[in-house]
């Protein structure tokens, strides 16, 4: 879309109302009645507190107040009061009766009765006046009646700079911003609702509302709204402002301006369809093992109400870079409502149509052509060759080694149809990755497949996570986060999920061991002290640790530093529970000594290391079994000393 210019309108909305009044009747049954009413004392939603005062030229002991049909008196409200020393209640749903509690409390010509009462206001009105009738009497024959009215009268006018919009012609997409000043002296604008003040566009001929835009409050009774003419049909529009107060009264501006949206072209990509040489119901597959050839048909339409007059072109891309083609659009074909078709051929190959996700991109370049809407000139769609496999969920999110994980899959053909004929565990491939060590095929861990939702392409696989317990050679608990991928292969169809955000966590100990302080260059028949150290960096405590160190030759041996005799092996054991999940601290086994009795190169290594989870008692191997290469040299001779 080309950058349009912004139109600005300033309008003013003013609500005015009588907030007090006084009426009188002269010499009616020797009574003169003066009444006044004030609303807008408090406002809570559509409930308002109203205040009425009544006075006469003589004494009276009771009066009735009849409220309009649109109002409902709320009896027993905490806000209902009467002064002095009077009481009020409903005679009927619309008549409030007020009377004095004693004759001495009657009102004389120099005092007034004040009545406060709660009532629900009408839900809406349009400049409506409401009539309250007061009937006052001193006795059965001495009485008088007078009516009093309150209302709200609104007026909205355009003020400020309106040039550039009145009778204007819009020749292209553009934003129009309207500002309005809205006042209401009756109840105040309801700022808690975002639709209290609106721009309403009406059909110039019929007056029907074609579009409505909520105006934003900018402070100090100022409101604004911006709309894009590109979303409007051709034709003339009147602009009016609508405003609503706290209790539902509303009004419109009494001054109107209009603008025209003129006919314009509007190029769109109406459709993109494709087929493969395989044909059939499921076109995205290999044919007899060969890669699929694709034919893609694109239809461009002028969806506007004017002809294309300037040069435009279309760009087609397959997977962004694998195939690109640019062509000119035909102005003769793309008159208003006209279409033009394009066909593209994708040659099947391991590079172009390999199993997996592919994307079609189509873009219309209309830089030289004004349009009604240029936000609809691009199209992109992804398709799958082979199966489209999506992991819907993994549960539970955390497990212990050997526990079952439920994997929910949806398997669709490339055209969106459900794959409902999978049944064997050999058709599903589970790839499990731990610590970014690469994905490992763990299909043997599938224990069952639930096909009850297969008509929707949904399968539930029960998968036993890594069961690396002590006794399984060189296998560990694999504590931490695991990523899951799932592949599906059957016949000519194949696909495996590329998403790596499908993960679960294994809760387990994580035993780490090492040699510490080992001198890798020894002199024959001399002793060197070193340590075996261990720690647990998992999130489950570990106990009953057993670590076995060994040498590969009887000419190099180890023993505890404080006691015992030399031998090729040594076992360090601890029954203490260790929880170092948030620590890097190592624990030492007793100090050891290493001694070589022959010259040569030897190996010091661990044969095993394991411990038991305190929660389950299950034993787990350490994450690794490191080793050290020790070089033993001959002791210096006397001649060597003399040479020095």
N, C-alpha and C positions, 0 to 999 in steps of 0.2 A: 504494500500500500504506500502511495506517495504521502509525504508529510503534508497534512492539510493545515489550514489556518484555523484559529480558534475564534469563534464568535462569542461575544459577551453581552448579556442582557442583565439589567438591574431592575428588579420589580419590588414593589412595596405592598404588603398585606397588613391592613389595620382592622382589628376587631374593636368595636366600641359598644358599650352597654350602659344602661341606666344602673347605677349601683345604689341609688337611694331614691325614694319618692315620698310625697306627702299629698294626701287627698282629703277633701272635706265635704261635708253635707251641712248646709245651713238650716237650723231650726226644724230638723226632722224629729218629730215627737219630743221636742224640747231637748234634743241631744245634738251635739256637734261632734263628729268623729274625725279624728286625724289619724291616719295610718302611714307608717313608713316601713320600708323593707331594705335590708342590705344583704346581698349574697356575697360570695367570694371571701368569706371569713377564713375558712380552711377548706382544703381540697385533698381528698384521699381517694384516688381512682375516680369512680363516678359518684361517690358519696360526698355530699357537701353539707356544711353547717350553715344554716340560714338564721337570720336575726330579724324579728319583727317587733316594732313598738306600736302601741295603741294608746291614744288619749282622747278624752272627751271633755265637754264643758261642764259635765256633771258627774255624779257618782254612778258607777255601774258595778255589778257583781259577777258577771259572766260574759263570755263571748265565744263564738265559734270562728275558727279559721279554716276555710275550705281551700285545699291545695290542688293544683292542676292535675289532670289525669296523667300527665307524663312523669309526675313525681310520686314517690312512695314514702310516706312518713315511717320512720323507724322508731317504734314505741319502746320505752324503757331504756333508751340510749343514755349513756352517762353524760352526754352533751345536752340533753333536753332539760332546760331549766326555766323558771319563771320568777320574776321579781316584781313586786315584793309579795312573798307568802301566798303564791297561787300555785295551782297544780293543773297539769294538762294531761289529756289522754285521748285516744281515738273514740269518736262516736261511730264513725264508719271508717272504711279504708282511706277515704279522702277528706274527712272532716275531723279536725282537732278541736275538742271542747276544753276550754280553760275556765276555771271558776275560783273565787276567793275561798279561803278556809274559814274566814269569819267576816261578819258584816263590817267590822271596824277596818278591815283590810281592803275595802273597796277603793277604787280609784276615784279621786275627785278631779275637779277641773284643773288643778295645778300639778298633778302627778301623772305618770305614765306607767303602763305595764310593758315589760320587755319579755319577749318569748324567743328562746333559742331552741332550735330543734334540728335533728339530723334527717335528711331525706336523700334518697337516690335521685340523681339528676337524669334527664332523658339521655338515652344512648347516643342520639344524634339529633340534629335539627339544622335547618337552614334559615338563619335570620328569623327565628321564631320568638314571638313574645308570649309570656306565660302569665295567666291571670290568677291572682290570689284574692278570694272574697272574704271580707271580715264582717261578721254580724255581731253587734254589741247591744246588750240590753241591761237596763237598770231594774226593770220589773216586767211583768207580763205585757204591759201596754206601752212601756217606755223603751223603745229600741230603735236601732238604725242599722243600715247596711251600706257598705262602700267597697268598691273593687279597687285593687292596686295591681299594677303590672310591672314585671321586670323582663328584660330580654337582652339579646345581643344582636347588634347590627354591624355587619362587617363590610369592609370595602378594601379591595386590592387594586393597586394602580401600578403601572409601569413608570419608573422614574429613572433618571440618569441617561446614559448613552444607549439609545436603542437603534441608532443608525447602523446599517449593515445587516440587519435581520428583518426589518419590516419590509414585506413584499420582496424578499431577497430570493435569488435563484441559486441553488446549490448545484454546481456542475461536477463535483467530484466528492469522494469520501472526505469528510472533515469532521472535527470535533466542534460542538457548540457548547459553551459554558454559560449557564444562566445563574445570575445572582438575584436574590430577592430579600426584601426587608419585610418581616412579618411581625405585627404587633397584635396583641389581644389583651384588652383591659378587663375582660370578664373573668376568665379562669386561668389564662396563661397557656401558651403552646405546650403540648405534651412532649417534652424532649426525651422521655424514656422510651418512646417508640420511634423507630427510624422512618416510619411512613407518615408522620404527622404533617409534614410539608412535602409536596410533590410537584414535579413538572408533569403536566399531562398534555400529550399531543393528540389533538382531535382532527378527524378528517374534515377538511375545509368545507366539503359539500354536505355531509350527513351529520357532522357533529359528534360521531361516535369516537370513543377513545381508542386510539391505535397503539399507543405506547405510554408507559408510566415510568418515571425515574424518581426515586427517593432523593430528597435534597439533604445535604449534610449541614449541620449547625456549626457555624463558624464563630459564634459569640456575638453579643450585643444585637440580638434579633436578626442577624444576617445568616442566610442559607444559600447554598450553591449546589449545582448538579451539572455534570458533563455527560453528553451522549454523543454517539457516533452516527452520522446520517447514513453510513454504509449499511446499517441494519434495517433501514426503512425502505418501504416500497416507493415507487415513483408516485409523485403527486404533491398536492398542497396540504400543509398542516398548520392549524392554529395552535399557538402556545398559550396555555393557561396555567395558573398557579392554584393549587388546592392546599388549604390549611385546616387543621383540626385542633381544638383546644383540649384542656384537661378533661372536661366532662362530655366530650363527644360532639360539641357544636362545630360546624364546619362552614366554609365559605370558599368561593372562587374569585379570582381576579375579574374585575369588570372591564378591563381593557385587554384587547387581544391583538397579537401580531402573528403573521404567518410567514412561512417560507416554502419554497418549491424544491423538490428533489427531481431533477431532470433525468430522462432516460440515459442509461450508460450500459456498455457491454460488461460482462462479468464471466471471465473464463474459469472453468472448473474442470477437474479430472473426474469425469462422471463415473467411470468404471475401469477396473483392472481385472482381467480374467486370464487364467493360464491352464494349459493342459500339458501332459507329457506323452511320449510315444508309448508308454505302458498302457494308457487308457484305463478303462474299468472304473470301479467306484473309488478306488484309492490311487490317484495318479502319482503320488509321491513315493516311489519305490524304485528299486533296480529291476530291470527286465532281464531275466536269465543271467543275472550276475553283472550285466553291463550298466554303466552309469547312464542316468536318465537325460534325454534331450527335452528341453522345454520350449514351448511356444507361448508367448505372453502378448495378449491383446489389450491395448489401451485406447479408451475413448475420451476425447476432449470435447467439451460442450460450451457454447456461449450461453450461459444461463441468464444473461442480462436482457435488456430491452432495446439495445442499440447495436449496430454492426461494428465488427472489428475493422479499423481503418488503417492502422499502422502495423509495422512488421513485428512479429513475435515468434518465439521458437520453443521447442520442447526438448528436454534432456532426459534420457533414460539411463539408469545405472543398475547393474546387477552386482550386489555385494560391494558397492562403492567403487571398487577399482578393477574388478574382474572383467567387466564389459561396460562400455560407455558409448552412447550414440546421441548426436544432436541433429535436429531437423527443424525446418521452418514450418510454421502453421500456415494453412491456406485461408486467406481472408475471404475468398469467394465462398468457401464452405461454412465459415464461422460467422454467418449473419446471425441476427438475434434468434436464439433457439436452435441454431445449427450445430452439427457435430462433425468431427473428423476422427478417423480411426488410424491407429498405428500398430504394427506387428513387429515383435522382436523375437529372435531365435537364439536360444542358449544351448550351445553344444555340450553334450554330456561328457564329462571328464573328471578325473580325480581332483582337479583344481576347481572346476566350475560347479559341479553338482555332487560333491561328496555328501555322505550322510551327515545330517545335522542342520543347523540353522542357517538360512539364507535370507537376504533382504532385497526387496525391489524398491528403487527410488525413482520418482517421476517429478520433474519440476518444470513449471511454465515460466519463461522469462518474458515479462510484460513491461519492461522498463520504458519502452517507447509508446505504450498504450495506456491511456487513462482507463481505469476500471472502477466499478462500483465497490468492489471488495477485492483487495489483493492479498488477503490473509488465507485464501483458499486455493493457492496456486501450487501447493506442494502435496505430495502423496508418498507415504512410506508404509510398507507392509512386510512382515516377516512370515516365512513359511519353512516347513521342515521337510527334508527328504528323509524318508524312513519314518520312524516313530517320533512323536513328540512326547517325551517322558517328563512329567512334573512331580516332584516330591511335595505332597500336600502337608505332610506333618510327620514328626518323630515323637514318640512318647514311650516311656517318660523321658524328660530332658536330661536326667542324670541316672546312672546305673552303676552297679558294682561289677567287677569281672565275672563273666559267666551268666549274667542276667539277660533276659530277653528284652529286645527293643522292637517296638512296633513301627513299621515303615508303611505309610499310606501313599500310594502312587495313583496318578491318573495317566493313562496311556492312550493317546489319540493318534489317528493317522494325520498326515499333513493337511488334509482337507477338513479336519475338525471332527470326523466321525470317530466314535468310540471303538477301541480295539477290545473285543470281547472274547477272543479265542486263545488267551494265554492260560496255561494250566500247569506246566512243568517248571520245577525250580531251576532247571537248566536253561530256561528261556530268560531268566532274570540274572543279571550280573551285579553283585554288590562290590563296590570299591570303597575301601576304608583307609583314611589317611590320619596318621598320628604324628604330632610334632613336625609337620611339614616335611616328613621323610618320604613323600611320594605315596601314591595310591597303590594299595595292595588288593588284589582280587581275593575276596573271602567268601566265595559262594558256598563253601561247605558249611557255613554257619547259618544258612537258611533252614529253619526247622519246619515251617508250614506256610501255606499260601491260602488266604481266604478270598473266594471268588464271588461272594454273594452280591456284590455291586458291579459285576463285570459288564453288564449291559450299559453302564455309564462309563466304562473304561477304568473303573477304580478297583484296585487290588490292595489287600492288606497283607504284608509280609512280616512274619515273625522271624527275627534275626537275633541270634545269640552273640553278644559282643565278646570281645577278646577274653578267653578263659585262661589267661596265662598264670597258672598257679605253680607252686614249687613242684618239681618233678617233670615239668615240661621243659625240655632242654633249651636253654638260652632264651626262654620266653619270659616276658615281664608283664606287670599289671597294666602298663600303658595308661597310667594316671594322667588326667587332663582332657583337653578338648580333642574330639575326633570329627573330621568332615566325612560326609557320606555322599557318594555318587551312585546312581543306579543305571544300569544298562539293560536294554531289552533287545533280544535277537530272536527272530523266527523267520525262516524262509528267506525271502529277498529283503525283508525289512530289518533294519538295525538302527539303534540310537542309544546314546547314553547321556545322562544329564550332565551339563557343564556347570551347574550352579554349585558353588562351594560354601554357601551360607546355610546349608542344612547340616547342623552339627549337634552333637550330644557330648556329655561329659562322663568320664569314668571316675568314680570316687574310689580311691585306694591309697595304700602307702606308696612311697616312691623312695626305695632304699638306694643310696649312693655310697660307694666305697672307693678307697684309694690307698696307695702307699705314700707315706709322707716322710721326708728326710732321708731317702735312700741315696747313698753315694754309689753312682753307677760305675765308678772306677776304683776297684779294691786292689790292695796289695796282698799277695798270697800269705795265708796264715795270720792275717790281722782281722780284727773285729770292727764292725760298724753298726751303730745303733740307728734304728728307724721305728716307725709306727705304722700300724694299720688303723685307718680312720673310717668312720661311717656317719651318715646323717639321713634323716627322713624328710624329704621335701614334698611329700604328698599331703592330702587333707584327711587321712585316717591314721590314727596312732598305730605304732608297730611295736612288737615285743618279741622275746625269745629269738633274738638275732643270733645267727651262726655264720661265721665267715672262715673259710679255709684257704690258707696261703700255702704255696708249694713251689719247689724248685724242680728244674728239669734234669738235674744231674746230682749224683751223690757227692760230687766234689765241691758243692756249694750248699751250705746248710743254715738253718735258722733255729733259734731257741729264745725263750724269755730271758731278758737281761739279768733278772735277779735270781733265777733258779733253773733247774732242768738241764738236759743235755741236748747237744745239737742233733738235728734230724732234718729230713727234707721237707716235712710238713709241719704246720702249726694251725690250730683252730682257736679262734677268738669267739667267745660266747657271752651273751648278755641277756638277762631276763627282765631288764628294766624297760618300762614303756618309754618310748621316745616320740614326742610330737614336735617336729621342727618344721611344720608346714609354712611358717612365716619367718624362718630363720635360715642363715647360711652356716651356722656353727656346726663343726664336726666334733664327734666324740672319739677319744683315743682308746684303743685296746692297750694292754700292758706293753711297756717298752720291749722291743725285740732286738736281737743281735744277728748279724749276717756275717758268715765267714766262708772264704774260699780256700780250699786246700790244694788246688791245682790250678795251673795257669790255663786260661781259656775264656771263652764267651759263654755266658749262661743266662738262663731266663728265670725270673722271679714272677709268679703269676698267682691269680686266684682260681681255684677250681670250682668253688660255689660261694654264694652269699644269699641268704634269705632271712625272712622274718615273718611273723604272724600278725595279721590285723587284730587289734584288741576287740573290735566290734564283732567279728565273725569267727576268729581263730584260723581263718584260711591263710596259708603260707604263700608268700610271693617272693620271686627272685629279685635280685638287685637289677638296676637298669643296665649295668654293664659289668664286665670282669676285666679291669685293666691289668697291665703287666709292665715289667721293667726288664731291660737287657743290662746285665752286669758283666763288666770286663775285669778279669782278675789277672794282674801282672806279677811277675817274679819280684821277690824282694831284692833290693840292691846288694851287690857283693862287696867284699872288702876292697877289691880292685877298683870297683866303681867309686868307692869313697876316696881311695888314693888319687884317682884321676881328678876328682874334684878338689 
